[in-house]
Amino acid sequence: MPSDKATAAAPIATGVLLAGTAAREVGQYGLESWTALALAGGLSAVAVGLGVLTGFDGFGSGDDDGQRQRATVALTGLALTSAAVGAGIALL
């Protein structure tokens, strides 16, 4: 089983690249729908990676409150949706 650092590296690296590219595009061409989604997706991916790295146990099966789990699911859903919609708009 990979370590938490290795597991967290992928969303952090992808999020930084996606958010950085979107921020550069915003600086050059202004805010568009795909850049806003790419920026939100990138920042969400970084947040998910940092949550894994710090041990935020939102998907755990322990006796944690449901609010923590809902926040993690919402953040992950935002990252996936933003990346998918941003990629779709960029390809059009």
Secondary structure, DSSP 4 states (H G I P E B T S, - for coil): ---HHHHHHHHHHHHHHHHHHHHHHHHHH---HHHHHHHHHHHHHHHHHHHHHHT--TT--SS--HHHHHHHHHHHHHHHHHHHHHHHHHH-
